[in-house]
Amino acid sequence: QERMFKAVDAAKELGVDIKVIPSLFEMQQGAKELDLRNLDYGDLLGRPLISIEKQPIQKMVMNKRVLITGAGGSIGSEICKQLLTYGPSQLILLDIDETELHDLSLRLHNYQKEWSDLIVPVVCDIKNRRKVDRIMEQYRPQLVFHAAAYKHVPLQELYPEEAITTNILGSYAVLKSAKERAVEKVVVISTDKAVNPTNVMGATKRVVELMAGMLNSKETEMVCVRFGNVLGSRGSMLPLFMEQIKAGVPITVTHKDIIRYFMAIPEAVGLVFKAASMAKGGEVMVLDMGQPVRIYDFAQKLVKYYGDGRSQVIVTGLRPGEKLYEELLANKDTTIPTEDKLVFKAQVSNHELSELTFLNHYLTTFQ
């Protein structure tokens, strides 16, 4: 990474264009050999390159009917894109955002059609239990990726009822419906914010992890995968920084010492697949997100490499529910290594039976 920064600095001083040779990971995802590209802000993170063994994932996906909730989102759409390369018999794309869903389906069809027997877009709110049941009954998925969720921490502090009804009750509708129809495996996309949560969003995602453990069975394995922030996801911090630089306004950082873990979206999804293929029912898997990134320093780099002198970095103070740092595992948890050095198994703390009994009683009243 230091060598790259030196090269970039030297090029900027001399007014020379900067081009990047695609990484091994990018080539694996379909980039042509020596197809030079522009410097991306993901390059500034300097994450180590990874490669993902495809055989276990193909075994999990090939010739299966797969349902993806939140399919139109940043993670969901990449899940759909990568799933197609593993030969599923059908992809059912479920989302409440009809515009994102339409655009995704069009892209997956290479802009030739809007839907087909292979790729089926479904406009549906996961809070609509009856419709979720109807969709599950109609398409009978064998594998479910549950990515639908509200995710913006400050907004969910303002509207906790929305986080609860969507993230908890909506997830219960999906997981319970999958269990009732003996779906082979349900993969819940979780977050590092579910660990020792200090905000509503994180707490709701932790409840979803508990639900997955509660509903897990031999017939329907339910696994959760936790990871941190992804580069360039819709509405996330980094695209906002780039928009601020483009507009020539100050880049706003909430604290000088705030740190986060980052991973590129394709890389994160590839590891989600690997973790899901390895996991057994009831397990919470954790992705190694690499070294933490100090947001203030990273913002300074963006201004240096992409700014035109108008933007500067200013500190605005922590927002409601925001942590200085995110934890990938709770303090009381231990991690168990797996055969993949970037995937760990979380040995989550035991919970009183009474807690799960209460949760089950509360959720069964939701129809």
N, C-alpha and C positions, 0 to 999 in steps of 0.2 A: 504493500500500500504506500509506504514512504517513497519508493522508487517511482510509483505512478504519479504521486503529488509533485515530485521534483520535475518529472517530464512535463506534466501539465503546466507547472509554473514557468518552466523555460519556454514552452511553446507560446504561452500567453504574453510573456515579455517580448518575444520576437514577432508576435502577431501571426503565428503559424496555426493553421487549422489542426484540430485534434481529432483523430480517428481511432477507434478501438477494434481490435480483432475479436470476433465473437468467442466467448468462453466455451469450454467443453460442454457445459450444461446447455448453453444456447444451441450448439450444434446438435445436441441430443434431442432438443425440442424442434428441430427442423431447419435451423439456420444453415445456409450454404457455407461451405468452407471458404475462409478468407473473404467473406462478405462484410466489408468494413462498415461500421456504423458510427454514429456520433457518440460523444461522451454522454452517458446517462447519469442522473444523480445517484442511481443505485451503485454505480462504480465507485463513488466517493466513500461508500461504507467499507469497501475492501474486504467483503466476506470471502472465506475460502470457497473454492469451487466444489460442488458435490455432484456425484452421479448416483442414479437410483436404479436399483436392480428391478427390472420390469416383470420378471417371471411370476413372483408371488402376487403382484397386482393383477396381472392378466388372468391368473387362476381365479381370483376373487370376482372379476368383472365379466370375463368372456361369456357370451351367450346368455347373459343375465338381463332381466328387466330391472332398470335402475331408476329410482325416483330421487330427484334433487329438489329440496325446498330452498327457497331463497336463491333460485337458479339465476336470476338476473343480476345479482350482486357481484362485487369484485371477486370474492372467493368462489361463490356458486358458479359463476360463468366460467371461471378457469377450471373448476371441477368438471363441468360439462365438456369443455374443450378437450381436456386430457382424457376423460373417460372414453371419448369416441375412438381414441387410438388403441384402446384395449379390447375392442370388438364386442360391445354389449348388444343384445338383441333388440333393446328398446331403451330410449332415454325419455323419461317423463319430467319435463321442466316445469316446476311449480313456483309461482311468484304472484304477489299482489300487485306489483308494478307492471302494468300491461305494456308500457312503452319499452322498458328494459327487456321484458320477456320477448316481445316481438323482435326487437333488434338482435337479441341473442340467437333466437331461432333462425333468423335470416342469415346471420353470420355462420352459424353451424351448417347451414345448407349452402354455403358458398354463394349466397345472394341469388340463388336460382329459384327458391320457393320459400314459403313461410312455415310450412309444417309438412310432416310425412308420417308414415307408419313407424319409421325409425326414431324420429325426433318429434315429440308431441308437447307443445306448450299448453299449460293449463293455468288460467287466471284463477287464483284461489287465495283467500285469507286463511292462514293456518288456525285462526281463532274460530273459524266456522267448522265446528266438530262434525256436523252432519255431512258437509261437503267433503271434508277430508276423508271421512269413512267411505263416501261414495266413490271418490277417486281411487282410494286403496282397493276397493272392491272391484272397480272397473278394470284397473290395469294390473292388479296383483303383482306389485314389484317384489323382487327377491332380495334387493339391496336398496337401502335408503341412506342418502347423505342429507343430514338435517343441518342446513346452514342458515335458515331464516331466523333473523333476530333483529331487535333494535340494539344499536351498538354505541351511539354517541353518549358518552358519560354525562356531560353537563346537561344535555336536553332531558335525559332520563332522570336526572335529579329534580328537574322542574316538573316532569310528568311521570312520576313513579307508577301510577296506575297503568300507563301504557306499557311500561317495561314488564310489569307483572302479568297483565293479560296476554301480551304477545309472547314474551320469552318463557314464561312459566306455563300458563294455561294453553297457549298455542302449541308449545312443545309437548305438553301432555297429550293433546289431541293427536299429534303426529305419532308419538311413541306408543301410546295405548292402541291406536288404530293399527299400527304395524304389528304389535304383539298379538292382537286379536286375529290377525290374518296370517300369522306365522311367517312373517318376513324373516329371511335367513339372518341378515345382519343389518343393524342400524348404526351408523357412524355419526356421532354428535360433534359438531364443530364447536369447541369450547375456547376459552381464553385464559391468559395468565391473570386477568382481572378477577377471575373466580377464586383466586388464592388469597386468603385473608382479606376478603373484599371490604373496601372502604366506601363503596358507592353502590347505588341501586342496581346498575347494570351488572356489575360483578357478582352481586348477591343473587340475582335472578339466574345467572349462568351456573352458579354453584348449585342452586336448587335443581337445575336441569341435570347436572351431573348426578345428583342424588337420585333423581327420578329414574335415570337410565340404569343405575345400579339396582334400584327397587324393582323395576320392570324386567330386568334381564332374566332370561330363561335359556334352557338348552335348545328350545325350538327357535328362539329369537335372541341372538347375541347382540347386546347393546354395548358399544364402546364409545369412549369420549377421547378427543384429541385436543390438548391444550397447546396454544402457541401465542406468540406476541403479535406486534404490529406488522402489517405487510406494506411494502413500498407501493405507493401509487394507488391504494384502494380508494374507492369513491368517497369523497368528503373527508379524507384523512389529512394529516398535517402537511405532508410533503408536497402534494399538489397545491395546497393552499399557499405554502411558501413560494412556489414557483409563480403562482398568480400574483402574489404580492410584489415579487421582484419585477415581473412583467409590467405591473401597474406603477412601479416606482414608489410604492408606499412602504412604510416600515414593516419588517418581519417581526411578528409578535411571538415571543417565547414566554411561557408562564413563570419560569424560574431558571436561574443560571445553572443550577446543579441537577436539573431534572434529566433522568436517563430513561431510555426505552430500548427494547430489543426489536430488531428489524429483520425481515427476510423478504426476498422478492416473491411476488405472488405465485409464479410457476413453481418456484423452489418449494414454497410452503405447501402447495397442493400436492406436489410429488411426494413429499415426506408424510403428508396426511394419508395418502394412499398406502405408503409403506407401513406406517404405524397401524393403520386399520387392518391390513392384511396379516400383521403379526399378532394383533391383540386378540385376547379371548374375552368372552362376555363378562361385563361388569368392571372391566379395567379402564383406568384413565391413563392415557399415554401422553407423554410430554416431549415436545420437539426441542432440540438444542438450538437456540436462536443465535448462538455465537456470542461475541463480545457486546456488551451494552454500549449504546451510542449516547454521548452527551449532546442533547438537542441544541443547546446554545452554540457549542463549537461547530456542530454540523450546519446550523443556520449561517454561521460566519463563512464557512466554506462555500455554501451556495451563493452568498452575496459576492464572494471573491471570484468564483468561476463563471457565474451567470449574470451578475449584476452589471449595471451601467453607471454606477456611482450615485444613483438616486436613493437606493434603499439602505437602511441600516437596521441593526437588530436591537429591539427594545424589550424590556422585561415587564410583564403586566401583572404578575402574581398568580398563584395557583387558583384554578377554578374549583367550584364545588365538587367534592368527591374525587379530586385528582390526587394521585400519589406522586412523590418525588421519583420513586422507582417501582417497577412491577416485579413481582416474584413469580417464577415459573412453578414453584412448589410451595405448599404451606409449610410453616416451621416444623410442625409435628410430623410431617410426611417424610418418607425416605424414598430415594429413587433406586430402582433396580435396573442395572444395565441390560441391554438386549444385544442381539447379534449385530445390530446397526448402531454405530457410534453416535449417530445424531438423534436416536430415538430412545427414550427411557420410559420405564413403567413407574407410575406414581403409586406408592403404597399409601393410599389415603387413610386418614384417621377413622377409627370405628365410630359409628354413631349409635346412640341408644335406640333400641327397637321402638321405644315409645315415640321418638321423633319421626321415624319412618311410618309408623302406624298412623300418627296424626296427619302426616303429609298425604298418605294414601286416602285417608278418610276425607280430607279437605278436597283433594283432586277428584275423587269419585263423585262428588256433588256437582262438579262442573260438567255440563252436557252441551 
